[in-house]
Amino acid sequence: MHGIEIDLTGKKAAVTGAASGIGKAVAESLAAAGAEVTVIDINEEATIEVAKQINGVPLVLDLSDSKKVEQIKLDVDILVNNAGLQTVSKVEEFDPERFAYIHRVMLIAPFLLTRNAIAGMYERKWGRLIHISSAHGHRASPYKSAYISAKHGLEGFSKTIALEAGPFGVTSNTIAPAYVRTPLVEKQIESQSKIQGISEAEVIEKIMLTAPVIKRLIEPKEIGDIALFLCSESAGMMTGTSVVVDGGWLAR
């Protein structure tokens, strides 16, 4: 039995939020398959370090600064919109500027970067747009109104782009994981512990792993490998869909 061999030699990719967590794992997977990866992140030191590790190109960028994002020129074959952040708060206590900030990073920036990169993909008749969504792009939980509304928006955006881009050989899909072992999730555990008044271990067991039937956190590399598969020719007919990696959460 022959396995799938994915060779991205000669392809250029860009991954946002690539200095840690899921973004770093995706950048590593694409680079290992031969792609030249632009590592985009706000953390200058970590961005340079990750780019060095994978022989990529560092691009230090604040994705909440929409004017700067709009000016970036991205000549890439693969764009992975991954950067995200979380604030856990009741709606009536949610800071409006924080809500807007989260949307700028997680929904406006993916729109601007996609808008920027897609013309070159159309010209080459090949492209892969991958948006890291979440099980929360399909389901809601309390106290995460900004994050969940942004992820729902990203799901709709990806489907719309899929319809526009398909005739040009460009696919657009989301990957929707449950809780992944990342710094972002570790911060959430701490926040939920304070809000709910329970221990961090209880947050993992009673909140994060209640819905999945497979009771563990997802490893970043698992998401990196799925992103790599979506770049393969075998995934050429996959577009406008969401690859759900949730341990059975959405089956309920």
C-alpha positions as CSV (number, residue, x, y, z in Angstrom):
1,M,0.0,0.0,0.0
2,H,1.4,3.4,-1.0
3,G,1.1,6.4,1.3
4,I,0.5,9.9,0.2
5,E,3.7,11.8,-0.6
6,I,3.2,15.5,-0.4
7,D,5.9,17.6,-2.1
8,L,5.6,21.4,-1.8
9,T,9.0,22.2,-3.3
10,G,8.8,25.5,-5.1
11,K,5.6,26.5,-3.3
12,K,5.5,29.6,-1.1
13,A,3.4,29.7,2.0
14,A,2.5,32.2,4.7
15,V,1.2,31.3,8.2
16,T,-0.2,33.8,10.7
17,G,0.4,33.3,14.4
18,A,3.2,31.0,13.4
19,A,5.6,31.8,16.3
20,S,3.9,29.3,18.6
21,G,1.1,26.7,19.0
22,I,-0.9,25.6,16.0
23,G,0.7,28.1,13.7
24,K,4.2,26.9,14.5
25,A,3.2,23.3,13.9
26,V,1.6,24.2,10.6
27,A,4.6,26.1,9.5
28,E,6.9,23.2,10.4
29,S,4.7,20.7,8.5
30,L,4.7,22.8,5.3
31,A,8.4,23.5,5.5
32,A,9.2,19.8,6.0
33,A,7.3,19.2,2.8
34,G,9.6,21.7,0.9
35,A,7.6,24.9,1.1
36,E,9.2,28.3,1.7
37,V,7.2,29.6,4.7
38,T,6.7,33.2,5.7
39,V,6.3,33.1,9.5
40,I,3.9,35.9,10.5
41,D,3.5,36.9,14.1
42,I,3.5,39.9,16.5
43,N,6.2,38.4,18.7
44,E,9.5,39.5,17.1
45,E,11.9,37.3,18.9
46,A,9.9,34.1,18.5
47,T,9.0,34.9,14.8
48,I,12.7,35.2,13.9
49,E,13.6,32.1,15.9
50,V,10.9,29.9,14.2
51,A,11.8,31.2,10.8
52,K,15.4,30.4,11.4
53,Q,14.5,26.8,12.5
54,I,12.5,26.1,9.3
55,N,14.6,28.1,6.9
56,G,11.6,30.4,6.4
57,V,11.1,34.2,6.2
58,P,10.1,36.2,9.3
59,L,7.5,38.8,9.0
60,V,6.7,40.7,12.3
61,L,3.2,42.1,12.0
62,D,0.5,43.3,14.3
63,L,-2.6,41.8,12.7
64,S,-4.9,44.2,14.6
65,D,-3.4,47.1,12.6
66,S,-5.7,46.7,9.6
67,K,-3.9,49.5,7.6
68,K,-0.5,47.8,8.0
69,V,-2.0,44.4,7.1
70,E,-3.6,45.9,4.0
71,Q,-0.2,47.2,2.8
72,I,1.5,43.8,3.1
73,K,2.3,42.2,-0.3
74,L,1.9,38.4,-0.1
75,D,3.0,36.4,-3.2
76,V,2.2,33.0,-1.9
77,D,0.6,29.7,-3.1
78,I,-0.6,28.8,0.4
79,L,-2.1,31.1,3.0
80,V,-2.9,29.8,6.5
81,N,-5.0,32.2,8.6
82,N,-4.3,30.9,12.1
83,A,-3.7,33.8,14.5
84,G,-6.1,34.0,17.3
85,L,-6.6,35.1,20.8
86,Q,-9.2,34.6,23.5
87,T,-10.9,36.7,26.2
88,V,-13.3,35.0,28.6
89,S,-15.9,37.5,29.9
90,K,-19.7,37.9,30.3
91,V,-21.2,39.9,27.4
92,E,-22.4,42.7,29.7
93,E,-18.8,43.0,31.0
94,F,-17.0,42.6,27.7
95,D,-14.9,45.6,26.8
96,P,-16.1,46.8,23.3
97,E,-12.6,47.7,22.2
98,R,-11.4,44.2,23.1
99,F,-14.3,42.7,21.1
100,A,-13.3,44.8,18.1
101,Y,-9.6,44.0,18.5
102,I,-10.4,40.2,18.5
103,H,-12.4,40.6,15.3
104,R,-9.7,42.6,13.6
105,V,-7.1,39.9,14.3
106,M,-9.3,36.9,13.7
107,L,-11.7,38.0,10.9
108,I,-10.6,41.3,9.3
109,A,-7.0,40.2,8.9
110,P,-7.8,36.9,7.2
111,F,-10.0,38.9,4.8
112,L,-7.3,41.4,4.0
113,L,-4.6,38.8,3.6
114,T,-6.8,36.6,1.4
115,R,-7.7,39.6,-0.7
116,N,-4.1,40.4,-1.1
117,A,-2.8,36.9,-2.0
118,I,-5.6,35.6,-4.1
119,A,-4.8,37.4,-7.3
120,G,-1.5,35.6,-7.7
121,M,-3.2,32.3,-6.9
122,Y,-5.7,33.0,-9.7
123,E,-2.9,33.8,-12.1
124,R,-1.1,30.5,-11.4
125,K,-4.4,28.5,-11.4
126,W,-3.4,27.0,-8.0
127,G,-3.8,28.0,-4.4
128,R,-4.7,26.8,-1.0
129,L,-6.5,28.9,1.6
130,I,-6.7,27.3,5.0
131,H,-8.4,29.0,7.9
132,I,-7.9,27.7,11.4
133,S,-11.3,27.8,12.9
134,S,-12.6,25.8,15.9
135,A,-15.3,23.6,17.1
136,H,-16.5,27.0,18.4
137,G,-16.9,28.0,14.7
138,H,-19.9,25.5,14.8
139,R,-21.0,25.6,18.4
140,A,-21.2,28.2,21.1
141,S,-20.1,28.3,24.7
142,P,-20.8,31.0,27.3
143,Y,-18.4,33.9,28.0
144,K,-16.6,33.8,24.6
145,S,-18.8,36.0,22.5
146,A,-16.0,37.7,20.5
147,Y,-14.0,34.6,19.8
148,I,-17.1,32.5,18.8
149,S,-18.6,35.2,16.6
150,A,-15.2,35.7,14.8
151,K,-14.9,31.9,14.2
152,H,-18.4,31.7,12.9
153,G,-17.6,34.6,10.6
154,L,-14.4,32.8,9.4
155,E,-16.5,29.7,8.5
156,G,-18.8,31.8,6.4
157,F,-15.9,33.7,4.8
158,S,-14.1,30.5,3.8
159,K,-17.2,29.1,2.1
160,T,-17.8,32.3,0.2
161,I,-14.2,32.3,-1.0
162,A,-14.5,28.7,-2.0
163,L,-17.4,29.5,-4.4
164,E,-15.5,32.4,-5.9
165,A,-12.1,30.7,-6.1
166,G,-12.9,27.2,-7.3
167,P,-13.0,28.0,-11.0
168,F,-9.4,29.3,-10.7
169,G,-8.0,26.1,-9.1
170,V,-7.9,27.6,-5.6
171,T,-9.5,25.9,-2.6
172,S,-10.6,27.4,0.7
173,N,-11.3,25.2,3.8
174,T,-11.3,25.5,7.5
175,I,-9.8,23.2,10.1
176,A,-12.0,23.2,13.3
177,P,-10.3,21.6,16.3
178,A,-11.5,21.1,19.8
179,Y,-9.1,22.2,22.5
180,V,-5.4,22.0,21.3
181,R,-2.5,22.0,23.7
182,T,-1.3,25.5,23.1
183,P,-0.4,28.6,25.2
184,L,-3.8,30.1,24.3
185,V,-5.7,27.1,25.8
186,E,-3.5,27.2,28.9
187,K,-4.5,30.8,29.5
188,Q,-8.1,29.9,29.0
189,I,-7.8,27.2,31.6
190,E,-6.5,29.8,34.1
191,S,-9.3,32.3,33.2
192,Q,-12.1,29.7,33.4
193,S,-10.8,28.5,36.7
194,K,-11.2,32.1,38.1
195,I,-14.6,32.7,36.6
196,Q,-16.1,29.3,37.5
197,G,-14.4,29.1,40.9
198,I,-13.0,25.6,40.3
199,S,-9.5,24.2,39.9
200,E,-7.6,24.1,36.6
201,A,-7.8,20.3,36.5
202,E,-11.5,20.6,36.9
203,V,-11.7,23.1,34.0
204,I,-10.0,20.6,31.7
205,E,-12.2,17.7,32.9
206,K,-15.6,19.4,33.4
207,I,-15.5,22.1,30.8
208,M,-13.0,21.4,28.0
209,L,-13.3,17.6,27.7
210,T,-17.1,17.2,28.5
211,A,-18.2,17.3,24.9
212,P,-15.5,15.2,23.2
213,V,-15.8,11.5,23.6
214,I,-12.0,11.2,23.2
215,K,-10.8,12.6,26.5
216,R,-7.5,14.4,25.7
217,L,-6.2,17.6,24.3
218,I,-5.2,17.7,20.6
219,E,-1.5,18.0,19.8
220,P,-0.5,20.9,17.5
221,K,1.3,18.5,15.1
222,E,-2.0,16.8,14.4
223,I,-3.4,20.1,13.0
224,G,-0.2,20.8,11.1
225,D,-0.4,17.4,9.4
226,I,-4.1,18.1,8.4
227,A,-3.1,21.5,7.0
228,L,-0.4,19.7,5.0
229,F,-2.9,17.2,3.6
230,L,-5.2,20.1,2.5
231,C,-2.3,21.3,0.4
232,S,-1.9,18.0,-1.4
233,E,-3.3,17.2,-4.9
234,S,-5.4,14.5,-3.1
235,A,-7.3,17.3,-1.5
236,G,-7.9,19.1,-4.7
237,M,-11.7,18.5,-4.6
238,M,-12.0,19.5,-1.0
239,T,-13.3,23.1,-0.8
240,G,-15.8,25.1,1.1
241,T,-15.8,22.6,3.9
242,S,-14.6,22.3,7.5
243,V,-12.3,19.6,8.6
244,V,-13.6,19.0,12.1
245,V,-11.0,17.6,14.6
246,D,-13.0,17.5,17.8
247,G,-13.0,14.0,19.3
248,G,-16.7,13.6,18.6
249,W,-17.9,16.9,20.0
250,L,-20.1,17.9,17.1
251,A,-21.6,14.4,16.8
252,R,-23.8,15.3,19.8
